[in-house]
């Protein structure tokens, strides 16, 4: 036997580690993992590999990678999605609402999905209250009843935003809309534009195209400085400058990796104001107390990133639609601090 006895998935640790046995030489990574960890389904293994949660010899690998035997394999297991979600009457700012989809202006500080540490008060909880969900049926607006259809995964959420990132978030209401929108995200035909307020004087425009994966030493972070990983492409153009203290840029994502903008700008020497994970707050702590960037970082109180615009084809009509989320109050306060310092007030 190559693998240990199966265990119920609920009892799994946060991480699994193996040394590939020689008898698995020549075996595909996904096939080998299904044998090494029979408690994981083949579909779950494939999702973990595709999400960059499986490394071979310290590097993210493809499901089709062939093993030689003796490699160290690590599998990171994210916490399971909680069951028994509870509807909650939480405020949601809606930018677009029609029979096929919703576009929300997600507030900073609101997680999208319940997870360990945030079991409630999420976008999903709020959507369960806003949309009628019956057993075996898809979410649908109370104002626009529709015949029951198979339940949508993740309440029809097409993509994610970090908890402390604000702005445009799309929710599908029907299976057809979900399939269409997911295909557009996968095909990279969606225009995804963010406003990013970062430290220093960012060049007028630029493009970063790097491999991307989890940080080799801190698995809660990501990096574009890996030898091999999934491709990540970020472009920007400067919108407003605040001397050498800070820059407001419009950033376009051509891929949608976790923390991508935060990582790319930080590793280019321009971390986002207020970013406690990728160096923004550390940089602010080294500045004088009256420095405009330090005061602006305190004013925004979170990473200064806002999903300002999405453009995609409507799943039913095919018409190109563009949705914009206004600048939130906290980011506006940070910009006001910088503008006042620039003008000498």
QUIBELMO-V726831 format. One record per residue. PSI is psi as a letter, one per 40 degrees, with the letter a starting at -180 (none if undefined). Layout:
psi = <PSI;PSI>
This chain:
psi = <h;d;i;i;i;i;i;i;d;d;e;i;a;e;i;i;h;i;h;h;i;d;e;e;h;e;i;i;d;d;d;d;d;d;d;d;g;e;e;h;i;d;d;d;d;d;d;d;d;d;e;f;e;h;i;h;f;e;i;i;i;i;d;e;h;h;i;e;h;e;i;h;h;h;h;h;h;i;i;i;h;i;i;f;i;h;i;h;g;i;h;h;h;h;d;h;h;i;d;d;i;i;h;i;g;h;i;i;e;h;i;d;i;i;i;h;d;g;e;a;f;i;d;d;d;d;d;d;d;d;i;h;h;i;h;e;i;i;i;i;h;d;e;g;i;i;i;i;i;i;i;h;i;f;f;e;h;d;a;i;i;i;d;e;h;i;a;h;h;h;h;i;e;i;d;d;d;d;d;d;d;d;d;d;d;d;e;f;e;h;h;h;h;i;h;h;h;i;i;a;g;h;i;d;i;i;h;h;h;i;i;h;a;i;h;d;d;h;e;e;i;i;i;e;f;i;d;i;a;i;h;h;h;h;i;i;i;h;d;h;i;g;b;e;d;i;h;h;i;h;h;h;h;e;i;f;i;h;e;d;d;d;d;d;d;d;e;e;e;g;i;i;h;e;h;e;d;f;e;d;d;d;d;d;d;e;i;i;d;e;h;d;d;d;d;d;d;d;d;d;e;i;h;g;h;h;g;d;h;h;h;i;h;h;d;d;d;e;h;h;i;h;h;i;h;i;h;i;d;d;d;d;d;d;d;d;d;d;d;d;d;d;e;e;none>
